[in-house]
Amino acid sequence: MRYTSKTTGSIFTVRKMSVAMAAVLLGAVCLLPKGGNAQVTGQCVNCHTMHNSQGGASMSATSTVYRSLTKGDCVGCHTGAATDLTDNNIPKVNHTAAPAATLAGGSFFWAQTVDAKGHNVKGVSGVDGVLGNTPPGGAALGSQLTCAGTTGCHGDRAQGDEYAALSGSHHAPPQNSGGVAGAVDGSNLVNSYRFLNGTKGIEAADWEKTVSAAAHNQYYGVARTTDAAVAQTISALCGQCHGAFHASSAAHAANDVGISYSNNMTSPWVRHPTDFDMFTVKAKEYGDYGGSGVNAYVPQAPVASNSIAAVKSTVLQIAGDAIVTCISCHRAHGSDQADLLRWDYTAMNAHASAGGNVGCFACHTTKDT
């Protein structure tokens, strides 16, 4: 029969195969039950090619032949045009032109030309011209940052090979934690938030292509009282490379000449805290996060919860529901702002802004007007 590829637009002929063989292929690859949000759904042709050839041309995005019969590597499959965020239900985290909007993690697009605007992932950009392969706050990596594996964020970080690090993850159905749609408990790679091994959370089905106070990723955080990272939180994942970058005390004393550390995870801070619960200081300016008396979740400055029982549409109601994380301020992949920030830090003018509690003032609500 004749078939038009949704990916390439080309028309090709599929010859008949045995019913048994078709059942094996479809059952193993395409028709897995729809479990959690992380499981791949859709046509096999969106990601795979059997022979990497059609009409005398390569079926991959480049002339490279990729393993696992894929049409591209991590970067290739997750790259799209400026307006392409979820083509064929594949989240796009890198773009060929500046996107007007991005998914929750942002885009690597800006890191292609400006080191400080994204993680310098191999295949997207070169090694950071200033930092090299040493993440701020952490130890030097053995090689350039990758999407997955030992020098990456996703997959099994005990595996040096990216394909091995993610093996089996895209097609396995995760078990929703507590029956909550999209909730994963970090018990193994498949049941980890966005394949960030060991991390808990609730995954928005569309990766926040549409986002509101009631529809968003729910990040997991725990209020900590020491500099030690708390396992399974989104900030602890960042800390695997960035170390004690947001520690409060002597962890960085050697680099902080002249600073006396007399406190531990308490104000006055020497670094912006992460895995810190704003509920404990609700009486201060943080009590108006999301609006006075409303406290709606603010997607521009997301906060985590110590529970993944449900997505929080309102916060600051109980202890542990408004926890500051690394990604409260930063996009994981990259943004159009320096340091992967969610907003223009230079436009944050204390008591001189137009108000509206945006950017830093989403939390520090009394300091803008």
KALIN-V18008 format. One record per residue. N is the residue number from 1. RES is the residue in three letters. PHI is phi in degrees with one decimal (NA if undefined). Layout:
<<N & RES & PHI> <N & RES & PHI>>
This chain:
<<1 & MET & NA> <2 & ARG & -93.6> <3 & TYR & -142.1> <4 & THR & -105.1> <5 & SER & -69.7> <6 & LYS & -71.7> <7 & THR & -87.5> <8 & THR & -106.0> <9 & GLY & 80.6> <10 & SER & -78.9> <11 & ILE & -107.0> <12 & PHE & -142.0> <13 & THR & -103.1> <14 & VAL & -103.2> <15 & ARG & -79.6> <16 & LYS & -64.8> <17 & MET & -130.4> <18 & SER & -67.5> <19 & VAL & -59.5> <20 & ALA & -63.1> <21 & MET & -65.7> <22 & ALA & -60.5> <23 & ALA & -64.4> <24 & VAL & -63.2> <25 & LEU & -63.9> <26 & LEU & -68.5> <27 & GLY & -67.2> <28 & ALA & -79.8> <29 & VAL & -117.4> <30 & CYS & -100.0> <31 & LEU & -108.4> <32 & LEU & -64.5> <33 & PRO & -61.4> <34 & LYS & -79.7> <35 & GLY & -89.2> <36 & GLY & -93.1> <37 & ASN & -69.2> <38 & ALA & -75.4> <39 & GLN & -73.2> <40 & VAL & -67.9> <41 & THR & -129.7> <42 & GLY & 110.2> <43 & GLN & -73.7> <44 & CYS & -57.2> <45 & VAL & -63.2> <46 & ASN & -62.5> <47 & CYS & -119.2> <48 & HIS & -118.0> <49 & THR & -135.3> <50 & MET & -73.9> <51 & HIS & -125.8> <52 & ASN & 55.0> <53 & SER & -153.7> <54 & GLN & -151.0> <55 & GLY & 61.7> <56 & GLY & 81.4> <57 & ALA & -116.7> <58 & SER & -68.9> <59 & MET & -89.4> <60 & SER & -84.2> <61 & ALA & -65.3> <62 & THR & -128.4> <63 & SER & -81.2> <64 & THR & -72.3> <65 & VAL & -96.0> <66 & TYR & -104.6> <67 & ARG & -74.4> <68 & SER & 59.5> <69 & LEU & 57.7> <70 & THR & -87.1> <71 & LYS & -88.6> <72 & GLY & -169.6> <73 & ASP & -83.7> <74 & CYS & -54.2> <75 & VAL & -65.0> <76 & GLY & -61.4> <77 & CYS & -69.4> <78 & HIS & -104.7> <79 & THR & -107.0> <80 & GLY & -144.7> <81 & ALA & -71.1> <82 & ALA & -56.8> <83 & THR & -97.2> <84 & ASP & -97.2> <85 & LEU & -108.7> <86 & THR & -143.2> <87 & ASP & -60.2> <88 & ASN & 52.4> <89 & ASN & 64.5> <90 & ILE & -107.2> <91 & PRO & -66.4> <92 & LYS & -102.1> <93 & VAL & -117.4> <94 & ASN & -139.9> <95 & HIS & -136.4> <96 & THR & -85.7> <97 & ALA & -147.3> <98 & ALA & -61.1> <99 & PRO & -80.6> <100 & ALA & -73.1> <101 & ALA & -142.3> <102 & THR & -135.0> <103 & LEU & -77.0> <104 & ALA & -55.4> <105 & GLY & -79.8> <106 & GLY & 83.5> <107 & SER & -141.0> <108 & PHE & -78.4> <109 & PHE & -50.4> <110 & TRP & -70.0> <111 & ALA & -71.6> <112 & GLN & -64.2> <113 & THR & -125.3> <114 & VAL & -127.0> <115 & ASP & -53.5> <116 & ALA & -73.4> <117 & LYS & -101.2> <118 & GLY & -176.3> <119 & HIS & -70.7> <120 & ASN & -86.1> <121 & VAL & -81.6> <122 & LYS & -58.6> <123 & GLY & 98.2> <124 & VAL & -107.8> <125 & SER & -145.8> <126 & GLY & -79.3> <127 & VAL & -63.6> <128 & ASP & -54.8> <129 & GLY & -68.6> <130 & VAL & -104.8> <131 & LEU & -90.0> <132 & GLY & 64.5> <133 & ASN & -104.9> <134 & THR & -107.6> <135 & PRO & -66.2> <136 & PRO & -53.4> <137 & GLY & 86.6> <138 & GLY & -124.5> <139 & ALA & -88.5> <140 & ALA & -62.4> <141 & LEU & -79.4> <142 & GLY & -71.0> <143 & SER & -158.8> <144 & GLN & -64.3> <145 & LEU & -57.7> <146 & THR & -121.5> <147 & CYS & -69.4> <148 & ALA & -137.7> <149 & GLY & 89.5> <150 & THR & -55.8> <151 & THR & -103.5> <152 & GLY & -124.4> <153 & CYS & -100.1> <154 & HIS & -92.2> <155 & GLY & 80.3> <156 & ASP & -79.5> <157 & ARG & -76.2> <158 & ALA & -82.1> <159 & GLN & -101.2> <160 & GLY & -74.5> <161 & ASP & -88.8> <162 & GLU & -62.0> <163 & TYR & -64.8> <164 & ALA & -65.5> <165 & ALA & -65.7> <166 & LEU & -108.2> <167 & SER & -53.4> <168 & GLY & 83.1> <169 & SER & -78.0> <170 & HIS & -68.1> <171 & HIS & -104.7> <172 & ALA & -83.6> <173 & PRO & -80.8> <174 & PRO & -70.4> <175 & GLN & -94.3> <176 & ASN & -60.8> <177 & SER & -68.9> <178 & GLY & 65.8> <179 & GLY & 77.7> <180 & VAL & -85.3> <181 & ALA & -58.0> <182 & GLY & 83.9> <183 & ALA & -84.0> <184 & VAL & -129.1> <185 & ASP & -100.5> <186 & GLY & 73.8> <187 & SER & -69.9> <188 & ASN & -156.0> <189 & LEU & -59.4> <190 & VAL & -62.3> <191 & ASN & -96.1> <192 & SER & -112.8> <193 & TYR & -57.9> <194 & ARG & 49.7> <195 & PHE & 60.9> <196 & LEU & -89.5> <197 & ASN & -53.1> <198 & GLY & 86.7> <199 & THR & -96.9> <200 & LYS & -90.1> <201 & GLY & 158.2> <202 & ILE & -118.9> <203 & GLU & -91.4> <204 & ALA & -63.4> <205 & ALA & -60.4> <206 & ASP & -112.0> <207 & TRP & 57.4> <208 & GLU & 68.6> <209 & LYS & -62.2> <210 & THR & -115.4> <211 & VAL & -142.3> <212 & SER & -155.4> <213 & ALA & -61.2> <214 & ALA & -101.5> <215 & ALA & -131.3> <216 & HIS & -167.9> <217 & ASN & -63.8> <218 & GLN & -111.0> <219 & TYR & -82.4> <220 & TYR & -102.0> <221 & GLY & -143.2> <222 & VAL & -136.3> <223 & ALA & -67.5> <224 & ARG & -103.3> <225 & THR & -116.9> <226 & THR & -131.4> <227 & ASP & -70.4> <228 & ALA & -64.5> <229 & ALA & -67.1> <230 & VAL & -97.2> <231 & ALA & -56.9> <232 & GLN & 78.8> <233 & THR & -85.2> <234 & ILE & -65.6> <235 & SER & -70.5> <236 & ALA & -63.3> <237 & LEU & -62.3> <238 & CYS & -59.7> <239 & GLY & -66.9> <240 & GLN & -62.2> <241 & CYS & -106.3> <242 & HIS & -92.1> <243 & GLY & 55.2> <244 & ALA & -96.6> <245 & PHE & -55.4> <246 & HIS & -116.4> <247 & ALA & -71.9> <248 & SER & -97.3> <249 & SER & -125.4> <250 & ALA & -72.5> <251 & ALA & -56.8> <252 & HIS & -119.9> <253 & ALA & -57.4> <254 & ALA & -62.2> <255 & ASN & -96.2> <256 & ASP & -118.3> <257 & VAL & -61.2> <258 & GLY & 91.2> <259 & ILE & -98.3> <260 & SER & -97.8> <261 & TYR & -97.0> <262 & SER & -117.5> <263 & ASN & -127.3> <264 & ASN & -141.6> <265 & MET & 57.0> <266 & THR & -138.2> <267 & SER & -75.7> <268 & PRO & -78.5> <269 & TRP & -83.4> <270 & VAL & -105.7> <271 & ARG & -141.4> <272 & HIS & -62.8> <273 & PRO & -73.7> <274 & THR & -127.0> <275 & ASP & 51.6> <276 & PHE & -121.5> <277 & ASP & -91.2> <278 & MET & -65.7> <279 & PHE & -60.1> <280 & THR & -69.9> <281 & VAL & -124.4> <282 & LYS & -57.4> <283 & ALA & -68.1> <284 & LYS & -86.3> <285 & GLU & -65.2> <286 & TYR & -68.6> <287 & GLY & -64.1> <288 & ASP & -101.9> <289 & TYR & -54.1> <290 & GLY & 78.9> <291 & GLY & 107.5> <292 & SER & -59.7> <293 & GLY & 77.0> <294 & VAL & -110.3> <295 & ASN & 54.8> <296 & ALA & -71.7> <297 & TYR & -58.8> <298 & VAL & -109.4> <299 & PRO & -59.1> <300 & GLN & -68.4> <301 & ALA & -131.9> <302 & PRO & -66.9> <303 & VAL & -116.8> <304 & ALA & -97.2> <305 & SER & -133.4> <306 & ASN & -84.8> <307 & SER & -129.8> <308 & ILE & -116.2> <309 & ALA & -76.2> <310 & ALA & -169.9> <311 & VAL & -73.3> <312 & LYS & -87.7> <313 & SER & -97.7> <314 & THR & -127.2> <315 & VAL & -130.9> <316 & LEU & 57.9> <317 & GLN & -99.5> <318 & ILE & -141.5> <319 & ALA & -59.6> <320 & GLY & 89.9> <321 & ASP & -106.5> <322 & ALA & -142.6> <323 & ILE & -96.7> <324 & VAL & -73.5> <325 & THR & -129.0> <326 & CYS & -58.2> <327 & ILE & -86.6> <328 & SER & -66.4> <329 & CYS & -112.9> <330 & HIS & -114.5> <331 & ARG & -93.3> <332 & ALA & -66.1> <333 & HIS & -91.6> <334 & GLY & 168.7> <335 & SER & -150.3> <336 & ASP & -83.2> <337 & GLN & -113.4> <338 & ALA & -60.3> <339 & ASP & 61.7> <340 & LEU & 59.5> <341 & LEU & -71.8> <342 & ARG & -82.2> <343 & TRP & -149.9> <344 & ASP & -78.5> <345 & TYR & -64.2> <346 & THR & -71.6> <347 & ALA & -93.4> <348 & MET & -84.4> <349 & ASN & -107.1> <350 & ALA & -61.3> <351 & HIS & 55.1> <352 & ALA & -144.9> <353 & SER & -94.4> <354 & ALA & -80.1> <355 & GLY & 82.5> <356 & GLY & 92.9> <357 & ASN & 52.1> <358 & VAL & -111.2> <359 & GLY & 59.6> <360 & CYS & -55.5> <361 & PHE & -79.4> <362 & ALA & -63.8> <363 & CYS & -101.0> <364 & HIS & -87.0> <365 & THR & -71.3> <366 & THR & -96.9> <367 & LYS & -102.7> <368 & ASP & -99.6> <369 & THR & -119.8>>
